[in-house]
């Protein structure tokens, strides 16, 4: 895969990651646009893989409470840090589900190997 194809794939993946983060919050594109004071078509274009300015990407990551790096996890040539990904995912859970997950992790960690 050439450089141009990798860049296009990365833009698509970043757009999908942003759409997923927005969806995890249960927010619509118009709602996000209103929160940022921009046009909802801009959000749509970004999520479809159009070029996004770095400052806009930063604003979206802050709004969705996800590390900017997590938006690139599936991008070609970017190594995924599972711990950071888990932290980002857990932040999207409500308190009840975070507590359930913590109990499950404790059970797995304390389980004797065998």
C-alpha positions in Angstrom: 0.0 0.0 0.0 1.4 3.4 -1.0 1.7 6.5 1.0 -1.4 8.2 -0.5 -3.5 5.1 0.2 -2.2 4.9 3.8 -3.1 8.5 4.4 -6.6 8.1 3.0 -7.1 5.0 5.1 -5.9 6.9 8.2 -8.4 9.7 7.6 -11.2 7.2 7.3 -10.2 5.4 10.5 -9.9 8.7 12.4 -13.4 9.6 11.2 -14.8 6.3 12.2 -13.1 6.6 15.7 -14.6 10.0 16.1 -18.1 8.7 15.0 -17.7 5.8 17.5 -16.7 8.2 20.4 -19.7 10.4 19.6 -22.0 7.4 19.4 -20.8 6.1 22.7 -21.9 9.3 24.3 -25.3 9.1 22.5 -24.8 12.4 20.8 -26.0 13.4 17.4 -23.8 15.3 14.9 -25.9 18.5 15.3 -25.5 18.3 19.0 -21.7 18.1 18.8 -21.7 20.8 16.2 -23.7 23.0 18.6 -21.4 22.3 21.5 -18.4 23.3 19.3 -20.1 26.2 17.6 -19.6 24.8 14.1 -21.8 23.6 11.3 -23.1 20.0 11.6 -21.9 19.3 8.0 -18.4 19.8 9.3 -18.8 17.0 11.8 -20.3 14.8 9.1 -17.3 15.5 6.7 -14.8 14.8 9.5 -16.5 11.5 10.3 -16.5 10.6 6.6 -12.7 10.9 6.5 -12.2 14.4 5.1 -9.2 16.4 6.3 -9.6 17.7 9.9 -7.5 20.5 11.4 -5.4 19.5 14.3 -7.1 22.0 16.6 -10.5 20.6 15.7 -9.3 17.1 16.3 -8.1 18.3 19.7 -11.4 19.9 20.5 -13.3 16.7 19.6 -11.0 14.5 21.6 -11.5 16.7 24.7 -15.2 16.8 24.1 -15.4 13.0 23.9 -12.9 12.6 26.7 -10.6 10.3 24.7 -6.9 10.7 24.1 -6.1 12.1 20.7 -3.7 9.1 20.2 -6.6 6.7 20.5 -8.1 8.1 17.4 -5.1 6.7 15.4 -4.9 3.3 17.0 -6.0 1.4 13.9 -4.0 3.7 11.5 -1.3 2.0 9.4 2.1 1.9 11.2 0.7 3.0 14.6 1.3 0.5 17.4 -1.6 0.2 19.8 -1.2 0.6 23.5 -3.8 -1.7 25.0 -3.7 -0.1 28.4 -4.4 3.4 27.1 -7.2 2.0 24.9 -8.8 0.3 27.9 -8.6 3.5 30.0 -10.3 5.4 27.1 -13.0 2.8 26.8 -13.7 2.6 30.5 -14.1 6.4 30.7 -17.1 6.1 28.4 -18.9 3.7 30.8 -21.4 4.8 33.4 -20.6 4.2 37.1 -22.5 1.0 37.3 -20.8 -0.6 34.3 -17.4 0.7 35.5 -17.9 -1.0 38.9 -19.0 -4.3 37.2 -16.0 -4.2 34.9 -13.7 -3.6 37.9 -15.1 -6.6 39.7 -14.7 -8.7 36.6 -11.0 -7.6 36.2 -10.3 -8.3 39.9 -11.8 -11.8 39.5 -9.6 -12.5 36.4 -6.5 -11.2 38.0 -7.0 -13.1 41.3 -7.8 -16.3 39.5 -5.1 -18.9 40.0 -3.5 -20.1 36.8 -4.1 -23.7 36.0 
